[in-house]
Amino acid sequence: MTETETHQSFLFRTPLYELSLAQNARFTPFSGWEMPVQYAGLKQEHHAVRDAVGMFDISHMGKFALAGKNLIEQLQYLVPSNLDSLQSGQAQYTVLLNSQAGIIDDIIFYYQGETATGKQQGLAIVNAATTAKDKAWFLKHFQDNSVKLQDLSQERALIAVQGPQAVEVLQSLVKENISQMGAFTHQQIHLQGNPAFIARTGYTGEDGFEVMLEPEAGQQLWRSLLEAGVTPCGLGARDTLRLEAAMSLYGQDIDETTTPLEAGLNWLVHLDRKGDFLGRSVLEKQKAEGVERRLVGLEMTGKHIARHGYRVLSAGKVVGEVTSGTFSPTLGKAIALAYLPKSLSKVGQAVEVEIRGKTYPAVVVKKPFYRSSHKES
């Protein structure tokens, strides 16, 4: 899932900061937080997740506990996805939209069912850079204070355990059976005797889990995972992994100037399954007439790497801009995402990317660039 750096004069530190420091992590400012960008090295961390198991400190993410008798109804107006069909223990990846169908943020909503008093409960995980903006947006649109929002962003540790061995490693620490959890499901568990929230979600394209718990319990979990041989991974590997899986980064690939249909997130837009919501009329028009541009995957034909902000050309004319780009450790190729006109967005289309004043050939390819054979479906 993000995030651009904030302008605060200090950097927050997660509950796991000291443990990462002890692992000789290299840190970088990220969305107002001091975050580990790498530990032993990006490639080693990347391959650990693809081939075995790695763990990420993602405690910087925004975490909102939501509760209210009409929570789902209130949320329905803010997203294009139909949340009515969610059962307790299920989750939905979706986007918050403005009135022009621009993406305010991409989020995961975890529905936790109803209380004995009829209140619907859920957890929203949002991007670090947009936490304050998202909180204000929720509070602005929750009518008559009918939904209570509890901001847990700095009160909980959040750890992602990702890779084909994630189930095996975590199961040894958990009382409940987590191997039967399906993708985008979640539950409350006891982990090393501590209460925890666990979800079978992630941002790497691999099978795995995200675990939210109290800070001290999070530190205990991190130490235990280290002892079990799990590779600590930083933001560098997180970025290469998510790009191989063609997962959008908020602030680069998607923002308030892009709609979910332009961004290739058509599967999140349920026009025929729900009523009115912010931006619906814009999306109806785009669906009927087609979008003018699309977020496509690019593969460089050589070793030159297309980076964020590089211009894309066709027949000598600038036709778009790279939103994300890297060298894929898994594929051994340079890959990128870019918005291109609809006429140039078909798979196989040849274009060029301008790199330091020279142009280099690239071709539009099918997304995602990489699909795991291990991932839970």
N, C-alpha and C positions, 0 to 999 in steps of 0.2 A: 504494500500500500504505500510515498511521500513528501516531502515537506521542505519548506524554505525557512531559512534562519530568521528568528525574530530579532527585534532591535533592543531587547532588554539589556541592561548594563552588566548583568551577571548571568551565569549559566547554572541551571539546575543540575543536580547529580542524582542518579537513580540509586535505589537501595543496594544495587550490585556494583556500584562504582569502585569501592575499595577492593572487591574481589577481582575485578577486571584489571585494576592497577597492579595487583599482585601477580597477575598472569602476563605482565609486561605489555598490556594492550597499548596501542597508539590511539590517542583520542583526537576528536575533532568537534568543533561547535556544530550543532545540528538542531535546528528548530528550537533554540533557546536552551538546549541541553548539552552537556559535555558527554559525548557518546564514543564508544570504542569503534574505530573504523576498521581495525584489523588486529589480530593477535599474532599467530605464527606466520601468517601470510595469506593473501587473498585466494590464490589458487588452491592451496592446501585446504583452506576452510570451505571453499566452493565444492571441491571434490569430496570432502567429508560428508557433506549433505547429500550429494548425488549418490554416493556409494555406500555410506554407512549411517552416521547420525551426527548432527551438529546442534548447537544451542545458541540462541540469540537473546540478549537483554533488550527487550522491547518495552521496558517499563515507562518509557517516555510517551507512549501512546495515550491519547485521551480516553478516559473510562467513565461512562455515565450510567448510574443505576437509575432506572426509570420505573415509576409506579403510578397507576391511576385507573379508575374504573373504565375509562374509555381510551386507554393508551394506544391500542392498535388503530382505532378510528382517528385519533389525533396524528399519528405517524403517517397514516395513509395519504394525507394531504401533502406531505412533504417529500414523498418519494414516488417514482414511477412504477415500483414493483408492488404486486399484491401481497400484503402481509396477512390477509384474512385466513389463509389456508395454513398458516404456521401453527404447529402443535407445540406444546411445552417440550423443551429439549431440542428444538430445531432452530436453525439460524438462517439468515438471508443476507447475502452481500448485496448492497444497493447503493444508490447515490442520493444525496440531498440536492434538490433543484431549486433554482430561483424562478421567477415568473417567466423568464425567457428560455427556460429549460437548460440554463447553464449549470454546470456542476459545482456546487458549493463545497462538497467533499464526497469521498467515497467512504462508506462505513460498513461495518457488520453489525446487524441487530440480532441479538440472541434472545429468543422469547422464553420466559421462565414460567409461563402459566398464570393461573389466578390464585389469589390468597383465599382464605376462608371468608373474608369480608367482600369478595368479589373484585378486588383490585387486580388488574393485569400488571405483570412485572416483566422487566426485560433489562438487558445490558446492551449499551451501544459503545462500540470501540471505534474511535475516530483518530484521525492523523494528529500528530503532535503540534504541527504548525497551525492547525485550524481549530484546536481545542477551544480557545476562547470564542472564536467566531461561531463555531457550531453550537456551543452552549448558549450564546446570545440568540441564535436563530431558533433553537428549540424553545427557549423561554418566551420569545416573542410570539411564537405560533401556538403554544399550548394555551388554549382558551380557558379563561376564568380560573387559572391556576389549578386546573383539573388534574394535571400530571405533576408529580413531584420528581425533581431531578436532583440526585445526589452525585456530586463530583468526586470521584475516587481517584482522579488522575495522579495525584501525588501521595496517595495513601495505600497503594497496592503495588507489588512487584508483578511484572508480567514477563514470562519466559516462553520463548518458542523453541520447541524440540522437534527438529525436522530431519527426515531421511528415512530410508527403508528399515532401519533398525530402531526407529523411535518408539514403536509399540513395545518391543521387547525390553528396552532400557527403562521406560517409564513404568511398565507393569510391575517391575520388581519393587517399586517404591509405593505402589498404590494398592489399597485394600480391595477396591471394587474391580470388576473385570472391565477394562477399557478396550480390549481387543474387538469387542462386538460393536463399538460405536461406529456409526456411519459417518461419511463426510458431511460436514456442516451440521453436526449434532453436538450437544454439550450436556454436562451434568455436574452436580456437586459431588465431590469425592473427599476421601481422607487420604492425604499424601504424607507419609512419614508421621502419621498421627495428627496432622494439621488439616483443618478444613480448607478446601481449594475448589476453584472453578476451573474445569478443563473443557476445551473445545477441540474438535478435530478439524481445525482450520489452520491456515498458514499463508505465507507470502513467498514461497520458494518454488512451487510447482511440484513438490514432493509430498508424500504422506507425512503426517506429523500432527502435533498438538500445540496449543497455546494454553498456558497455565497461569491463572491469576490467583495470588494469595498474599497474605500479610508479609510485610518486609522481612522480618526475621525468618519466617518460613521459606520465603523466596531465597534468602541467603543459604539456608540449610539445603534446599533443593539444588542450588547451583554447585555447592561443594560436593554433594553426593553424585551429581552428574559428572563432575570433573574426575572424581574417584573411579567412576564407572568407565572412564575413557572417552567421554563425549567431548568433541572438539568445540571450544568456544569460537564463535564467529562474529565478525563485526559488520558494519554497514556496507563495506566494500563488497563482501560476498553476498550480502542480502540483495544488493543492487544487481549484480551479475546473474544471480539465480532468478530473481523475479523477471528480469528482462528476457532471459531465455524462455520463460513461461509466458511472455508477452502480457505480464500484469502491469497495469498502468500505475505510474507514480504521480500522485497529486502535486500540482504546481509545475509539472513538466508536460506529461502526456494528456492530462485532463485538468481543466480549471473552469472558471465561471464564463469563459468565452467558448467553451466546447459543450456540445450536447451529447448524451449517451449514444444516440444514433450515429453521430459523426465519429465517436470514439470506438465504435464497434461493440458497444455494450447493449446491443439490441435485445438480448435475452433478459435484460433487467426491466424492459419497458413492456408493461402488461396492459395495453390500451383496451383490450377486449375483456379484461377480467376485473376491472375496478372502475370506480366513478371518477369524479373530478380530482385533480391534483395540480400543484404548481407546475406551470410549463406545459400542460397537456396539449393546449391548442397548437403550440409550436411543434411539438413532436408529431401530432396528427398531420400537420402540413408537411413536415419532413418525410413522414412515412408515405404519404400520398404522392408527393412530387419527387422524392428522392433527395438525398443530401448532396450538397455541392462539393464537399470534401470528405475524405475518410482517413482514419488513422491506419496506416498500412505497415507491414513488416518489410524491411529492406535487408538484403544480404550483399555486402561488398564483394566484388569478384576478386579482389586482391587482399592484401594484409592491412591496407590503410583503414584506420578506424574512424567512423563517422561519429562525432560527438554532438551533444546537446547544443543547439543553436546554429549548426552548420547548414548552409543553404543547399537545397536540392534543385537541380536544373534538368530541363528537357529541351532539346533543340536550341540550346544556348540561352534559354529564358528561365528565370527563377520561378519555380512552381510550388515550392514548399520549403519546410524547414525541419531538420531533425529534432525530435523532442527528447529521445533517449538513444544512446549508442554505446557499445562496448565491444571488446573482443570476447567471444564466448569460450570459456575454458572447456566446456563440454563438447562443443561442436568444432572447435578449432577454426572458427570463422568470425569475421567482424559482422555484427548485426546491429540493427537500429529500428526505431519507430519514427514515422514522420507522417504529417498530414499532407495528402496530395489531392489534387482535383479528381473528381469521380472518373473522368475520362482517362486518367493515368494510374488508376488504383487497381487494375486487374493483375492477377498473379502472372508473372512473366514479363511485365512491362519493364523496359530498360530505362534507367535514369542515370544521372550523375550527381555526385556529392562534391561540393567545393571544400577542399581542405588546404588551408594556408595558401590560398591564391591559385591552386591548381584543381582541376576536376578529375574525379576517379569514378569508374563505372560501378553501378549497383543495379540490382534487379529486385522487383517486388516479389515477395514470397509469401506463402501461406503462414498464418499465425495459428498456434504458437510456434516458435522456432524449435522448441523441445517439449516433448510430452513424456512424462515418466511412465515406465512400465510397472512401477511399484505403487503408484498412488491409489489410495482408497477412493472408490467411486460409489 
